[in-house]
Amino acid sequence: DGHIGREALHLESEDRIKQVDRLMKRGCGIVASHFSIFAQHQYEKFVFDWHGGYFDWGTDEKREWYSDIKVLTTEVQMGSPDHPVLRGVKPFRMTEEFYYNLRFDPSDKVLQPLLVVPELCDRQPDGGVVAWARERADGGRGVGTSCGHFHENFKLADYRTFFLNAIVWAAGAEVPADGVKASFCDHDAITRALAG
């Protein structure tokens, strides 16, 4: 479970957190998706700095959650349409296990919402934010998203472009004007590629 840190390997142990924090201080980028956005309160300052937000288990990790989970087929809107991560991405419809009502630092002036699900906006102002980006003072970049549960979503061109753009932007490279394009790979193609 996420409160143990086994899914969010960058938060797996105190030593791992120190290693990742050293990388972040060197200006490295990070993209955290789906379960890797789960964090414990004690690591909040790191997560807020690295990529900006997390799924909050709530009181004493007893699943008295601040954040929520819902499987939903819905429209996904652009939160900051001019952000480089959204180049070539249009609003789209998908089925996802969304994590929402995420924990963000209310004093963060650089975090930008990327993907928003209006249907999940029950906590204002940012309850429906399911992807976001922040550029750190040291120039390093982070992207977080609660998306990533169903592989089938990668059949959606806009979804693929969003993820690829996020990786390129977090790495410090220039995202092409119409986004990064790639074809969908099914499980068989992935297995063949990994087998060499």
C-alpha positions as CSV (number, residue, x, y, z in Angstrom):
1,D,0.0,0.0,0.0
2,G,1.0,3.6,-0.6
3,H,1.4,4.5,3.0
4,I,4.2,1.9,3.2
5,G,6.0,3.4,0.2
6,R,6.4,0.2,-1.8
7,E,4.6,1.6,-4.8
8,A,6.2,5.1,-4.6
9,L,9.8,3.9,-4.8
10,H,11.1,7.5,-4.5
11,L,9.6,7.5,-1.0
12,E,10.4,4.0,-0.1
13,S,12.9,4.8,2.7
14,E,14.8,7.6,4.3
15,D,17.9,6.7,2.3
16,R,15.9,6.7,-1.0
17,I,14.4,10.1,-0.2
18,K,17.8,11.6,0.5
19,Q,19.1,10.1,-2.8
20,V,16.1,11.5,-4.8
21,D,16.4,14.9,-3.0
22,R,20.0,15.2,-4.0
23,L,19.0,14.5,-7.6
24,M,16.3,17.1,-7.4
25,K,18.7,19.7,-6.0
26,R,20.9,19.0,-9.1
27,G,18.0,20.1,-11.2
28,C,16.7,16.7,-12.3
29,G,13.1,16.3,-13.4
30,I,10.5,13.9,-12.1
31,V,7.2,12.5,-13.4
32,A,5.0,10.8,-10.8
33,S,1.9,9.0,-12.0
34,H,-0.9,7.1,-10.4
35,F,0.1,5.2,-7.2
36,S,3.5,7.0,-7.1
37,I,1.7,10.2,-6.0
38,F,0.7,8.5,-2.7
39,A,2.7,10.0,0.2
40,Q,2.9,10.2,4.0
41,H,2.6,13.6,5.7
42,Q,6.1,13.3,7.0
43,Y,7.4,13.6,3.3
44,E,5.1,16.4,2.3
45,K,7.8,19.0,2.0
46,F,9.8,16.9,-0.4
47,V,6.8,16.0,-2.6
48,F,5.6,19.7,-2.6
49,D,9.1,20.7,-3.8
50,W,9.7,17.9,-6.2
51,H,6.4,17.9,-8.2
52,G,3.8,19.7,-6.1
53,G,1.1,17.4,-4.8
54,Y,0.1,14.0,-3.5
55,F,-2.7,11.6,-2.5
56,D,-3.2,12.1,1.2
57,W,-4.1,9.0,3.2
58,G,-5.5,11.3,5.9
59,T,-5.4,10.7,9.6
60,D,-2.6,8.4,10.8
61,E,-2.7,6.5,7.5
62,K,-5.9,4.7,8.7
63,R,-7.7,5.3,5.4
64,E,-9.7,8.2,6.9
65,W,-8.8,9.9,3.7
66,Y,-8.4,13.5,2.8
67,S,-8.2,12.4,-0.9
68,D,-10.6,10.2,-2.8
69,I,-10.6,7.5,-5.5
70,K,-13.3,7.0,-8.1
71,V,-13.4,4.9,-11.4
72,L,-15.2,7.1,-13.8
73,T,-15.8,7.6,-17.6
74,T,-15.7,11.4,-18.1
75,E,-14.4,14.4,-19.9
76,V,-10.9,15.6,-19.1
77,Q,-10.3,19.3,-19.6
78,M,-7.1,21.4,-19.9
79,G,-6.3,23.3,-16.7
80,S,-3.5,25.5,-18.1
81,P,-3.9,25.2,-21.9
82,D,-0.8,27.2,-22.7
83,H,1.6,25.0,-20.6
84,P,4.2,23.2,-22.8
85,V,3.0,19.8,-21.4
86,L,-0.4,20.4,-23.1
87,R,1.0,21.2,-26.5
88,G,-1.0,19.2,-29.1
89,V,-3.4,17.9,-26.4
90,K,-7.1,18.5,-26.7
91,P,-9.8,17.7,-24.1
92,F,-10.6,14.0,-24.3
93,R,-12.9,11.4,-22.7
94,M,-11.6,8.4,-20.9
95,T,-12.3,5.8,-18.2
96,E,-9.8,6.1,-15.3
97,E,-9.3,5.2,-11.7
98,F,-9.0,8.9,-10.7
99,Y,-7.4,10.0,-7.5
100,Y,-8.7,13.4,-6.7
101,N,-9.1,15.9,-3.8
102,L,-5.3,15.7,-3.7
103,R,-3.1,17.6,-1.3
104,F,-1.4,20.7,-2.7
105,D,0.5,23.5,-1.0
106,P,-1.9,26.4,-0.9
107,S,1.0,28.8,-0.9
108,D,2.6,27.4,-4.0
109,K,2.5,30.1,-6.6
110,V,4.2,28.2,-9.4
111,L,2.2,24.9,-9.6
112,Q,0.0,24.8,-12.6
113,P,-3.0,22.5,-13.1
114,L,-2.8,20.5,-16.3
115,L,-5.7,18.1,-16.4
116,V,-9.0,18.8,-14.7
117,V,-12.1,16.6,-14.3
118,P,-15.0,18.9,-13.6
119,E,-17.1,16.1,-12.4
120,L,-14.7,15.6,-9.5
121,C,-14.6,19.2,-8.4
122,D,-16.3,18.7,-5.0
123,R,-13.5,20.3,-3.1
124,Q,-12.6,23.8,-4.2
125,P,-10.5,25.2,-5.7
126,D,-8.5,22.2,-6.9
127,G,-10.5,19.0,-6.1
128,G,-10.8,18.0,-9.7
129,V,-7.1,18.5,-10.6
130,V,-5.7,15.2,-11.8
131,A,-2.4,16.3,-13.3
132,W,-0.2,19.3,-12.6
133,A,3.3,20.7,-13.2
134,R,5.7,22.9,-11.2
135,E,9.1,24.3,-12.1
136,R,11.3,24.6,-9.1
137,A,13.4,27.6,-8.2
138,D,16.6,25.6,-9.2
139,G,15.1,25.1,-12.7
140,G,14.2,21.4,-12.1
141,R,10.7,20.4,-13.2
142,G,8.1,18.0,-11.9
143,V,4.9,16.6,-13.2
144,G,2.3,14.7,-11.1
145,T,-0.8,12.9,-12.3
146,S,-3.3,10.5,-10.7
147,C,-3.8,9.0,-14.2
148,G,-2.2,5.8,-15.3
149,H,-4.4,3.0,-14.0
150,F,-5.7,1.5,-17.3
151,H,-3.3,0.6,-20.1
152,E,-6.2,0.9,-22.6
153,N,-6.1,4.7,-22.1
154,F,-2.8,4.8,-24.1
155,K,-4.9,4.1,-27.2
156,L,-6.1,7.7,-26.8
157,A,-3.7,9.9,-28.8
158,D,-4.2,13.0,-26.6
159,Y,-3.5,10.9,-23.5
160,R,-0.3,9.5,-25.0
161,T,0.8,12.9,-26.1
162,F,0.2,14.3,-22.5
163,F,2.4,11.6,-20.9
164,L,5.2,11.9,-23.5
165,N,5.1,15.7,-23.3
166,A,5.3,15.5,-19.5
167,I,8.5,13.3,-19.7
168,V,10.1,15.7,-22.3
169,W,9.3,18.8,-20.3
170,A,10.4,17.3,-17.0
171,A,13.7,16.3,-18.6
172,G,14.2,20.0,-19.4
173,A,13.8,19.6,-23.2
174,E,11.6,21.6,-25.5
175,V,8.2,20.1,-26.2
176,P,7.4,20.3,-29.9
177,A,4.7,22.8,-31.0
178,D,2.2,20.1,-31.6
179,G,3.4,17.7,-28.9
180,V,5.2,14.4,-28.9
181,K,3.4,11.8,-31.0
182,A,3.8,8.0,-30.8
183,S,1.6,5.1,-31.8
184,F,-0.1,2.8,-29.3
185,C,1.8,-0.4,-28.3
186,D,-0.4,-3.3,-27.1
187,H,0.9,-5.8,-24.5
188,D,2.2,-8.3,-27.1
189,A,4.3,-5.6,-28.8
190,I,5.7,-4.5,-25.4
191,T,6.5,-8.1,-24.5
192,R,8.3,-8.6,-27.8
193,A,10.2,-5.4,-27.5
194,L,11.3,-6.3,-23.9
195,A,12.4,-9.8,-25.1
196,G,14.7,-8.3,-27.7
